[in-house]
Amino acid sequence: MRQLRDERGFALVMVMLLVAVLASLLAGYFLLTKIDLTTTRSSLDGTRGFYAAEAGLNLRAQLVRDEFVGFARPDGTSPESELPSVPCVDANLGAGDFRCVDYTIEDRTATTYVQEDAGNPSAMVIPRGELFQNLAAQEFGYVVYSQAKNPAEHLEAVVEMRFHSRLVPVFQFAAFYDKDLEILPKEASTLSGPVHTNGDLYLGGGNKLDLLAQVTAAGTMYRGRKDDDDCTSGDPRVMDPGVLKEIPTCPDDGTTPMSQADLDAWDGMIRTGLTAVTPPGAAMIERAAGAVFWDRADLRVVLNLNVVPAAIEVRNADGGVNGGLTATLDGCGVTDHTTTMWNFREGAWMSMLEVNLQGLFDCINGTALLGAGKELDDTTDGGLILYLGVDGPLSGVPNNYGVRIQNGAELTSTELGAPPIAGLTVVTDQAMYILGDYNSVLKKPAAVLGDTINVLSSAWLDANSDKAIALGLRNAANTTINAALLGGTDTTGGIEGAAGQGLGMYNGGLYHVIRLHEHWNGRTLTLRGSLVSLHAPLHVDGAWLPGAPQYTEPAYDLDYDADLDDTANLPPLTPRFVYLEQEMFVRQFDL
């Protein structure tokens, strides 16, 4: 019995020891699990904090970019960062665009601020092989700092990013579109400057099309037409980069998309599927306070159709009439209001503000029309900015309003001793009509911006404007324009085709940024500049139709003006797009 009791006692001791061991193991397991959970939670918290801090970086960088998109430059002071000062603590907050800003990202707080490089801005040429290579740009350097704290105010992540904001002028492109771009010339054509579209690109034509600089598209490049499933004859050629290389005819004679793999053979000279850039839109040419060209114009002349009789007024930036300057302008006799031009495309008589440019320059030289301290040679924005508007009951909708500039073959005053004009940008929110040669003598940096751009040759007569071309009364004369042109264009489309293109109405392609109204057979229209379309027309809605009675095609001699490669030759207040180039990203781990 004693042996049995001993054995039972031993078993009990063993059981108790085993229970103790199991309890120890269980306690250890729970301890390890707790440590693991704590570590996992800490790691998760750190990750969440890191992403919150990174989001803060991106939000601040976007704010910097937005300032440039709006033709402004970030301004302010950064918080002090030299010890013992601590950025974004107590009163050390900085000011303006570089100040401390908090963002709530889920339940984290990302505190951010910006420092500007002392050398801003710097002029640079985008290096070969990069997007938009060889273009001249302004570059501004910044560092953004961001730190994230959790709800308990525990610091979880500290990051910083160094980046450059690059400003690229749209007039450094032979063609720049914020929509689908179709280049389908009927005659042999060469574009020596870069080509970009934020949409799809369609290349074709009945003859050779040679593109000598980089071609970029946010969408797809198609070989063939958009308005018809047709891969037209005449293989386009693109520089590669030292020799022109053909983009072959579509294998089934239908419009064919080209993959980026197909285009890699051009060694970076054709790039598709890019992130769309953000140029300024049609709002920049509006006749309103806050619109950049209206705000910064040196002179605002407006045809007021809301009164009877119609009045031509000089307006202040707030839209009010400047009575003294209006009287000065009226005394010069260089503006007028006419209703004598019939526009076949619109099917209407145009109510037009007429401006004699050379006469206006003479008026400016002999008076204080630009205001105190400003002369013809003003270079505040690189030269003069003239805003010519129409204010009427239909100003904001499709209408029959327009602005016509003439006598602009030489952009200068005829007055003896008048200072030279450094450059000229003429802007309207309505349809713009250029009558005769423009900037063809002693060329200066020049641009014309409007809801649409219309060209009338020096042979144009309003008295014949409603006569059929067949009568021979609207015969054009050779015309030369040296200017960057920005105007709205219609959009090809209506029916979706098998290749994804929009079949139906054709907008006329690239060259129809310029609208024509004459019989141009046997005549040449020469342009050296840039063709830009950022919007569809807002104030004219007549559809493009080829041939009579509207017009017949000229021999187009249109190409990029290589002088625009030099930023000193860009027109005043050239529109630009902005993109960010990240240089460095740093995370601090010793928190």
C-alpha positions as CSV (number, residue, x, y, z in Angstrom):
1,M,0.0,0.0,0.0
2,R,2.8,2.3,0.9
3,Q,4.4,1.7,-2.5
4,L,1.1,2.5,-4.1
5,R,0.8,5.7,-2.1
6,D,4.4,6.6,-3.1
7,E,3.6,6.0,-6.7
8,R,0.5,8.1,-6.5
9,G,2.4,10.9,-4.8
10,F,5.1,10.8,-7.5
11,A,2.5,10.9,-10.2
12,L,0.8,13.9,-8.6
13,V,4.2,15.7,-8.4
14,M,4.8,14.9,-12.0
15,V,1.4,16.1,-13.0
16,M,1.9,19.3,-11.0
17,L,5.3,19.8,-12.6
18,L,3.8,19.2,-16.0
19,V,1.0,21.7,-15.3
20,A,3.6,24.2,-14.2
21,V,5.6,23.6,-17.4
22,L,2.5,24.0,-19.5
23,A,1.5,27.1,-17.6
24,S,4.9,28.5,-18.2
25,L,4.8,27.6,-21.9
26,L,1.3,29.1,-22.1
27,A,2.4,32.3,-20.3
28,G,5.4,32.5,-22.6
29,Y,3.2,32.0,-25.6
30,F,0.9,34.8,-24.5
31,L,3.9,37.0,-23.8
32,L,5.3,36.3,-27.2
33,T,1.9,36.8,-28.8
34,K,1.6,40.1,-27.0
35,I,5.0,41.2,-28.1
36,D,4.3,40.1,-31.6
37,L,1.0,41.9,-31.6
38,T,2.6,45.0,-30.2
39,T,5.4,44.8,-32.8
40,T,2.9,44.2,-35.6
41,R,0.7,47.1,-34.3
42,S,3.7,49.3,-34.0
43,S,4.8,48.3,-37.5
44,L,1.3,48.9,-38.8
45,D,1.2,52.3,-37.1
46,G,4.6,53.2,-38.5
47,T,3.4,52.2,-42.0
48,R,0.2,54.2,-41.6
49,G,2.2,57.2,-40.4
50,F,4.6,56.9,-43.3
51,Y,1.8,56.9,-45.8
52,A,0.2,59.9,-44.1
53,A,3.5,61.8,-44.2
54,E,4.0,60.9,-47.9
55,A,0.5,62.0,-48.7
56,G,1.3,65.3,-47.0
57,L,4.4,65.7,-49.3
58,N,2.3,65.1,-52.4
59,L,-0.4,67.5,-51.4
60,R,2.1,70.3,-50.7
61,A,3.9,69.7,-54.0
62,Q,0.6,69.9,-55.8
63,L,-0.1,73.3,-54.2
64,V,3.3,74.6,-55.5
65,R,2.4,73.3,-59.0
66,D,-1.0,74.9,-58.9
67,E,0.5,78.3,-58.3
68,F,2.5,78.0,-61.5
69,V,-0.4,76.7,-63.5
70,G,-2.2,79.9,-62.5
71,F,0.7,82.1,-63.9
72,A,1.8,82.9,-60.4
73,R,4.9,81.9,-58.4
74,P,4.8,80.5,-54.9
75,D,5.8,83.2,-52.4
76,G,6.3,83.4,-48.6
77,T,8.7,82.4,-45.9
78,S,9.6,79.0,-44.5
79,P,9.6,78.4,-40.7
80,E,13.0,78.6,-39.1
81,S,14.8,75.3,-39.1
82,E,18.1,76.0,-37.4
83,L,18.3,74.8,-33.8
84,P,17.1,75.6,-31.3
85,S,14.1,76.6,-33.5
86,V,11.8,73.8,-34.3
87,P,9.6,74.1,-37.5
88,C,5.9,74.3,-37.0
89,V,6.1,74.6,-33.2
90,D,4.6,77.5,-31.3
91,A,5.0,80.7,-33.4
92,N,7.6,79.3,-35.8
93,L,5.0,78.7,-38.6
94,G,6.4,80.6,-41.6
95,A,4.1,82.5,-44.0
96,G,2.5,82.4,-47.4
97,D,2.9,79.4,-49.7
98,F,5.8,78.0,-47.6
99,R,4.1,78.1,-44.2
100,C,3.3,75.1,-42.0
101,V,0.1,73.4,-43.1
102,D,-1.6,70.4,-41.4
103,Y,-3.5,67.7,-43.2
104,T,-5.8,65.1,-41.6
105,I,-5.2,61.8,-43.3
106,E,-7.5,59.2,-41.8
107,D,-6.7,59.6,-38.1
108,R,-3.1,60.9,-38.6
109,T,-2.0,64.5,-38.8
110,A,0.6,65.3,-41.4
111,T,2.4,68.6,-40.7
112,T,4.1,70.1,-43.8
113,Y,6.2,73.1,-44.9
114,V,8.2,74.1,-47.9
115,Q,11.7,75.5,-48.5
116,E,12.7,77.2,-51.8
117,D,16.1,76.9,-53.4
118,A,18.0,80.1,-53.2
119,G,18.9,80.0,-56.9
120,N,15.4,80.0,-58.3
121,P,14.6,80.2,-61.1
122,S,17.2,78.6,-63.4
123,A,17.0,78.4,-67.2
124,M,17.6,74.9,-68.5
125,V,17.2,72.8,-71.7
126,I,15.5,69.6,-71.0
127,P,18.1,66.9,-71.6
128,R,18.1,64.5,-74.5
129,G,16.2,61.3,-73.8
130,E,13.8,62.9,-71.3
131,L,10.2,63.8,-71.9
132,F,10.0,67.1,-73.9
133,Q,13.7,66.9,-74.7
134,N,15.5,69.9,-76.1
135,L,12.8,72.4,-75.0
136,A,13.9,75.5,-73.0
137,A,12.2,75.6,-69.6
138,Q,12.3,77.5,-66.4
139,E,13.1,75.3,-63.4
140,F,12.3,76.1,-59.8
141,G,13.7,73.9,-57.0
142,Y,11.9,73.2,-53.7
143,V,12.1,70.8,-50.7
144,V,8.9,69.7,-48.9
145,Y,9.0,68.4,-45.3
146,S,6.3,66.3,-43.8
147,Q,5.9,64.6,-40.4
148,A,3.0,62.4,-39.3
149,K,1.7,62.0,-35.7
150,N,-0.9,59.6,-34.5
151,P,-4.0,60.6,-32.3
152,A,-1.8,60.3,-29.2
153,E,0.6,62.9,-30.7
154,H,3.3,60.3,-31.1
155,L,5.7,61.0,-34.0
156,E,5.5,58.1,-36.4
157,A,7.2,59.2,-39.6
158,V,9.4,62.1,-41.0
159,V,10.0,62.4,-44.7
160,E,11.2,65.0,-47.2
161,M,11.2,65.4,-50.9
162,R,13.3,67.5,-53.2
163,F,11.7,68.3,-56.6
164,H,11.8,70.7,-59.5
165,S,8.8,72.5,-61.0
166,R,9.4,72.9,-64.7
167,L,7.5,75.5,-66.7
168,V,7.4,74.6,-70.4
169,P,6.0,77.2,-72.9
170,V,3.3,75.8,-75.2
171,F,4.6,78.0,-78.1
172,Q,7.8,75.9,-78.2
173,F,5.7,73.3,-80.0
174,A,4.9,73.2,-83.7
175,A,1.6,71.8,-82.6
176,F,0.1,71.5,-79.0
177,Y,-3.4,70.2,-78.4
178,D,-5.3,69.5,-75.2
179,K,-7.5,67.1,-77.2
180,D,-7.2,64.6,-80.1
181,L,-4.9,65.9,-82.8
182,E,-5.2,64.9,-86.5
183,I,-2.4,65.8,-88.9
184,L,-3.6,64.8,-92.4
185,P,-2.1,67.3,-94.9
186,K,-3.0,67.1,-98.5
187,E,0.4,68.4,-99.6
188,A,3.9,67.5,-98.6
189,S,4.4,69.1,-95.2
190,T,7.2,69.4,-92.7
191,L,6.9,70.3,-89.0
192,S,10.3,71.0,-87.5
193,G,9.1,71.6,-84.0
194,P,7.8,69.2,-81.3
195,V,4.3,67.9,-81.5
196,H,2.2,67.0,-78.4
197,T,-1.4,66.1,-77.7
198,N,-3.2,65.3,-74.4
199,G,-5.4,63.0,-76.4
200,D,-4.9,60.6,-79.3
201,L,-2.7,61.4,-82.4
202,Y,-3.8,60.5,-85.9
203,L,-1.1,60.7,-88.7
204,G,-1.7,60.4,-92.4
205,G,-2.1,62.4,-95.5
206,G,-2.1,62.1,-99.3
207,N,1.6,63.0,-99.4
208,K,4.7,62.8,-97.1
209,L,4.4,64.3,-93.6
210,D,7.8,64.8,-92.0
211,L,8.0,65.4,-88.2
212,L,11.5,66.4,-87.3
213,A,11.3,66.7,-83.5
214,Q,9.9,64.6,-80.6
215,V,6.3,63.5,-80.9
216,T,4.3,62.9,-77.6
217,A,0.8,61.8,-76.8
218,A,-1.1,61.1,-73.6
219,G,-3.3,58.7,-75.6
220,T,-2.7,56.4,-78.5
221,M,-1.0,57.1,-81.8
222,Y,-3.1,56.0,-84.8
223,R,-1.8,55.5,-88.3
224,G,-4.8,56.8,-90.4
225,R,-7.8,58.9,-90.0
226,K,-10.2,59.5,-87.1
227,D,-13.3,60.5,-89.1
228,D,-13.1,57.4,-91.4
229,D,-11.6,53.9,-91.0
230,D,-9.0,54.7,-93.6
231,C,-5.2,54.5,-93.5
232,T,-4.5,57.0,-96.2
233,S,-1.6,56.8,-98.6
234,G,1.7,58.5,-98.0
235,D,3.6,57.2,-95.1
236,P,4.5,59.8,-92.4
237,R,8.1,60.0,-91.3
238,V,9.4,60.8,-87.9
239,M,13.0,61.6,-87.0
240,D,14.9,58.7,-85.4
241,P,16.7,61.0,-84.1
242,G,19.3,61.4,-86.9
243,V,17.3,60.1,-89.9
244,L,13.7,60.2,-91.0
245,K,12.0,56.8,-90.6
246,E,8.6,55.9,-92.1
247,I,5.6,54.8,-90.2
248,P,4.4,52.1,-92.6
249,T,0.9,51.9,-94.2
250,C,-1.6,50.0,-92.1
251,P,-1.7,46.3,-93.1
252,D,-5.4,46.2,-93.7
253,D,-5.8,49.8,-95.0
254,G,-7.9,50.7,-92.0
255,T,-7.0,53.1,-89.2
256,T,-4.6,51.2,-86.9
257,P,-3.4,51.9,-83.4
258,M,0.4,51.8,-82.8
259,S,1.6,50.3,-79.6
260,Q,4.5,51.9,-77.7
261,A,6.5,48.7,-78.4
262,D,5.9,49.4,-82.1
263,L,7.2,52.9,-81.6
264,D,10.3,52.2,-79.6
265,A,12.2,51.8,-82.8
266,W,12.2,55.6,-83.0
267,D,14.6,55.7,-80.0
268,G,12.4,57.9,-77.7
269,M,11.3,60.3,-80.5
270,I,7.7,59.0,-80.3
271,R,6.3,58.5,-76.8
272,T,2.6,57.6,-76.1
273,G,0.5,56.7,-73.1
274,L,1.9,59.6,-71.1
275,T,0.3,61.3,-68.1
276,A,-1.5,64.3,-69.6
277,V,0.0,67.6,-68.8
278,T,-2.2,70.5,-67.5
279,P,-2.0,73.6,-69.7
280,P,-4.2,76.6,-68.8
281,G,-7.7,76.3,-70.3
282,A,-10.1,78.7,-72.1
283,A,-10.7,80.5,-68.9
284,M,-7.3,82.3,-69.3
285,I,-8.7,84.4,-72.2
286,E,-12.1,85.3,-70.6
287,R,-13.1,89.0,-70.3
288,A,-13.3,88.9,-66.5
289,A,-11.4,89.9,-63.4
290,G,-9.2,87.0,-62.4
291,A,-8.5,85.8,-65.9
292,V,-4.8,86.2,-66.5
293,F,-4.7,88.1,-69.8
294,W,-7.5,90.5,-68.8
295,D,-5.8,91.2,-65.4
296,R,-2.3,91.7,-66.9
297,A,-3.3,93.5,-70.1
298,D,-1.6,96.8,-70.7
299,L,-4.7,98.0,-72.5
300,R,-8.3,96.7,-72.6
301,V,-10.5,97.9,-75.4
302,V,-14.1,96.6,-75.4
303,L,-16.9,97.0,-77.9
304,N,-20.0,97.6,-75.7
305,L,-23.1,96.3,-77.5
306,N,-25.3,96.7,-74.4
307,V,-25.9,100.4,-75.2
308,V,-27.4,102.2,-78.2
309,P,-25.5,103.3,-80.1
310,A,-22.7,100.8,-79.4
311,A,-19.7,102.2,-77.7
312,I,-16.0,101.4,-77.8
313,E,-14.5,101.8,-74.3
314,V,-11.2,101.4,-72.5
315,R,-11.9,99.3,-69.4
316,N,-10.1,99.0,-66.1
317,A,-9.1,95.6,-64.6
318,D,-12.3,95.6,-62.5
319,G,-14.4,95.9,-65.7
320,G,-15.3,99.5,-65.1
321,V,-15.1,102.1,-67.9
322,N,-12.1,104.4,-67.8
323,G,-13.7,107.6,-69.1
324,G,-10.4,109.6,-69.6
325,L,-8.7,106.9,-71.6
326,T,-11.8,106.1,-73.5
327,A,-11.9,109.8,-74.7
328,T,-8.2,109.6,-75.6
329,L,-8.7,106.4,-77.7
330,D,-11.8,107.9,-79.4
331,G,-9.7,111.0,-80.3
332,C,-7.2,108.8,-82.2
333,G,-9.8,107.4,-84.5
334,V,-8.1,103.9,-84.7
335,T,-11.1,101.8,-83.7
336,D,-14.6,101.2,-85.2
337,H,-17.7,99.1,-85.0
338,T,-18.8,97.4,-88.2
339,T,-21.5,94.9,-89.2
340,T,-20.5,94.6,-92.9
341,M,-18.8,91.1,-93.0
342,W,-20.9,88.1,-93.9
343,N,-19.5,84.8,-92.5
344,F,-20.6,81.8,-94.6
345,R,-19.5,79.3,-91.9
346,E,-21.7,81.0,-89.3
347,G,-24.4,82.1,-91.7
348,A,-24.5,85.6,-90.1
349,W,-23.3,89.2,-90.5
350,M,-20.6,89.7,-87.9
351,S,-20.7,92.5,-85.3
352,M,-17.1,93.5,-85.2
353,L,-14.7,95.5,-83.2
354,E,-12.2,96.9,-85.7
355,V,-8.7,97.9,-84.6
356,N,-6.0,99.5,-86.8
357,L,-2.9,98.2,-85.0
358,Q,-0.3,100.6,-86.4
359,G,-2.7,103.5,-85.8
360,L,-3.1,102.3,-82.2
361,F,0.7,102.2,-81.7
362,D,0.9,105.8,-82.9
363,C,-1.9,106.7,-80.5
364,I,-0.1,105.0,-77.6
365,N,3.2,106.8,-78.4
366,G,1.5,110.2,-78.5
367,T,-0.7,109.8,-75.4
368,A,-0.8,108.2,-71.9
369,L,-3.2,105.5,-73.2
370,L,-1.3,102.8,-71.4
371,G,-1.3,104.7,-68.1
372,A,1.4,106.5,-66.2
373,G,4.9,105.2,-66.7
374,K,4.2,102.8,-69.6
375,E,5.4,103.2,-73.1
376,L,5.4,101.1,-76.3
377,D,8.7,99.4,-75.2
378,D,7.3,98.2,-71.8
379,T,8.7,94.7,-71.0
380,T,6.7,93.9,-67.8
381,D,5.6,90.6,-69.2
382,G,8.0,90.5,-72.1
383,G,6.2,93.1,-74.2
384,L,2.7,94.6,-74.7
385,I,-0.5,92.7,-74.0
386,L,-3.6,94.1,-75.8
387,Y,-7.0,92.7,-74.7
388,L,-9.7,93.4,-77.3
389,G,-13.2,92.3,-76.2
390,V,-16.9,92.4,-77.1
391,D,-19.5,92.9,-74.3
392,G,-23.0,92.2,-75.6
393,P,-26.2,90.3,-74.7
394,L,-24.8,87.1,-76.3
395,S,-21.1,87.4,-75.2
396,G,-21.2,84.2,-73.1
397,V,-22.9,82.0,-75.7
398,P,-22.6,81.3,-79.4
399,N,-23.0,84.6,-81.2
400,N,-22.0,86.6,-84.3
401,Y,-19.4,88.8,-82.5
402,G,-15.8,89.2,-83.5
403,V,-12.6,91.3,-83.3
404,R,-10.7,92.2,-86.4
405,I,-7.1,93.5,-86.3
406,Q,-5.5,95.0,-89.4
407,N,-2.5,97.1,-90.5
408,G,-0.2,94.8,-88.5
409,A,2.4,93.8,-91.2
410,E,5.0,95.7,-89.0
411,L,4.4,95.9,-85.3
412,T,5.7,99.4,-84.8
413,S,4.6,103.0,-84.5
414,T,5.1,105.2,-87.5
415,E,5.8,108.2,-85.2
416,L,9.4,109.5,-85.5
417,G,11.4,108.5,-82.4
418,A,8.8,106.1,-81.1
419,P,10.3,103.4,-78.9
420,P,10.4,99.9,-80.4
421,I,7.9,97.3,-79.3
422,A,9.6,94.3,-77.6
423,G,6.8,91.9,-78.3
424,L,3.0,91.8,-78.7
425,T,0.3,89.5,-77.6
426,V,-3.3,90.3,-78.7
427,V,-6.1,88.5,-77.0
428,T,-9.9,88.2,-77.2
429,D,-12.5,85.9,-75.8
430,Q,-14.5,86.1,-79.0
431,A,-13.6,85.2,-82.6
432,M,-10.4,86.8,-83.8
433,Y,-9.9,87.9,-87.5
434,I,-6.4,88.8,-88.8
435,L,-6.7,90.9,-91.9
436,G,-3.6,90.9,-94.2
437,D,0.0,90.1,-93.5
438,Y,0.9,90.1,-89.8
439,N,4.4,90.7,-88.3
440,S,5.9,90.0,-91.7
441,V,8.3,93.0,-91.6
442,L,11.0,93.1,-89.0
443,K,9.5,90.2,-87.1
444,K,9.0,90.5,-83.4
445,P,7.9,88.0,-80.7
446,A,4.1,87.9,-81.3
447,A,1.0,85.8,-80.5
448,V,-2.7,86.0,-81.2
449,L,-5.2,84.3,-78.9
450,G,-8.9,84.0,-79.4
451,D,-12.0,81.8,-79.2
452,T,-11.2,81.0,-82.8
453,I,-8.5,82.3,-85.2
454,N,-9.7,83.5,-88.7
455,V,-7.4,84.8,-91.4
456,L,-8.4,87.2,-94.2
457,S,-5.9,88.0,-96.9
458,S,-5.1,91.6,-97.9
459,A,-7.4,91.2,-100.9
460,W,-10.5,90.8,-98.7
461,L,-13.4,93.2,-99.2
462,D,-16.5,93.1,-96.9
463,A,-18.6,94.2,-99.9
464,N,-17.9,90.8,-101.5
465,S,-18.2,88.7,-98.3
466,D,-21.7,87.4,-99.1
467,K,-20.9,86.6,-102.8
468,A,-20.2,83.0,-103.9
469,I,-16.7,82.0,-104.6
470,A,-17.7,80.9,-108.1
471,L,-18.2,84.6,-109.0
472,G,-14.5,85.2,-108.5
473,L,-15.2,88.0,-106.0
474,R,-13.5,86.5,-103.0
475,N,-10.0,85.7,-104.4
476,A,-7.3,85.7,-101.8
477,A,-3.8,87.1,-102.0
478,N,-0.6,85.5,-100.7
479,T,-0.4,86.1,-97.0
480,T,2.3,85.8,-94.4
481,I,1.9,85.5,-90.6
482,N,4.7,85.3,-88.1
483,A,3.0,84.6,-84.8
484,A,2.0,81.9,-82.4
485,L,-1.7,81.2,-82.8
486,L,-4.0,79.8,-80.1
487,G,-7.6,79.2,-80.9
488,G,-10.4,76.7,-80.3
489,T,-11.1,73.9,-82.7
490,D,-14.1,71.6,-83.2
491,T,-13.8,67.9,-82.3
492,T,-14.0,65.2,-84.9
493,G,-16.5,62.5,-84.0
494,G,-20.0,61.3,-83.8
495,I,-19.9,57.5,-84.4
496,E,-17.4,55.1,-82.7
497,G,-15.5,53.0,-85.3
498,A,-14.0,49.6,-84.9
499,A,-10.6,51.0,-84.2
500,G,-11.9,53.3,-81.4
501,Q,-11.9,56.4,-83.6
502,G,-14.8,58.7,-83.8
503,L,-16.3,58.4,-87.2
504,G,-18.4,61.3,-88.6
505,M,-17.9,65.0,-88.8
506,Y,-14.2,66.0,-89.5
507,N,-12.8,69.1,-87.9
508,G,-10.3,69.8,-90.7
509,G,-7.2,68.7,-88.8
510,L,-4.3,70.6,-87.5
511,Y,-4.1,73.4,-90.1
512,H,-7.7,74.3,-89.4
513,V,-6.8,76.0,-86.2
514,I,-6.8,78.8,-88.9
515,R,-10.3,79.4,-90.3
516,L,-10.4,80.7,-93.9
517,H,-13.1,82.5,-95.9
518,E,-11.7,83.0,-99.4
519,H,-10.9,81.3,-102.7
520,W,-7.2,80.4,-102.1
521,N,-6.5,78.3,-105.2
522,G,-3.1,79.3,-106.5
523,R,-2.3,81.3,-103.4
524,T,0.0,80.5,-100.5
525,L,-0.7,81.0,-96.8
526,T,2.6,81.1,-94.9
527,L,2.9,80.8,-91.1
528,R,6.0,80.7,-89.0
529,G,5.1,80.2,-85.4
530,S,3.1,77.6,-83.4
531,L,-0.4,76.2,-83.6
532,V,-2.1,75.6,-80.3
533,S,-5.7,74.4,-79.4
534,L,-6.7,74.0,-75.8
535,H,-10.5,74.1,-76.1
536,A,-13.5,73.8,-78.3
537,P,-14.9,77.1,-79.5
538,L,-17.3,78.7,-77.0
539,H,-18.8,81.5,-79.1
540,V,-19.1,80.1,-82.7
541,D,-20.7,76.9,-83.7
542,G,-20.7,76.8,-87.5
543,A,-19.4,73.4,-88.6
544,W,-16.3,73.0,-90.8
545,L,-17.2,72.1,-94.4
546,P,-14.6,71.7,-97.1
547,G,-14.7,73.8,-100.2
548,A,-17.3,76.3,-101.6
549,P,-19.2,78.4,-100.6
550,Q,-17.0,78.9,-97.5
551,Y,-13.5,78.8,-99.0
552,T,-11.0,76.8,-101.0
553,E,-7.7,75.5,-99.7
554,P,-4.4,77.5,-100.2
555,A,-1.0,76.0,-100.6
556,Y,-0.1,75.8,-96.9
557,D,3.5,76.7,-96.0
558,L,3.1,76.3,-92.2
559,D,6.0,75.4,-89.9
560,Y,7.4,76.0,-86.5
561,D,9.4,79.2,-85.9
562,A,12.8,78.0,-84.6
563,D,13.4,81.5,-83.0
564,L,10.9,80.4,-80.3
565,D,13.5,78.0,-79.1
566,D,15.1,81.0,-77.4
567,T,12.9,82.1,-74.5
568,A,13.9,85.7,-75.2
569,N,11.9,85.4,-78.4
570,L,8.7,84.1,-76.8
571,P,5.6,86.3,-77.0
572,P,4.6,88.2,-73.9
573,L,2.9,86.0,-71.2
574,T,3.2,82.8,-73.2
575,P,0.9,80.1,-71.8
576,R,2.8,77.2,-70.3
577,F,2.2,73.9,-68.7
578,V,3.8,72.7,-65.5
579,Y,5.1,69.3,-64.4
580,L,7.1,68.2,-61.4
581,E,10.4,66.3,-61.6
582,Q,11.3,64.5,-58.3
583,E,15.0,64.5,-57.5
584,M,15.2,62.9,-54.1
585,F,13.1,61.3,-51.4
586,V,14.3,60.7,-47.9
587,R,12.8,59.0,-44.8
588,Q,14.1,59.5,-41.3
589,F,14.2,56.2,-39.4
590,D,15.8,57.2,-36.1
591,L,12.6,58.5,-34.4
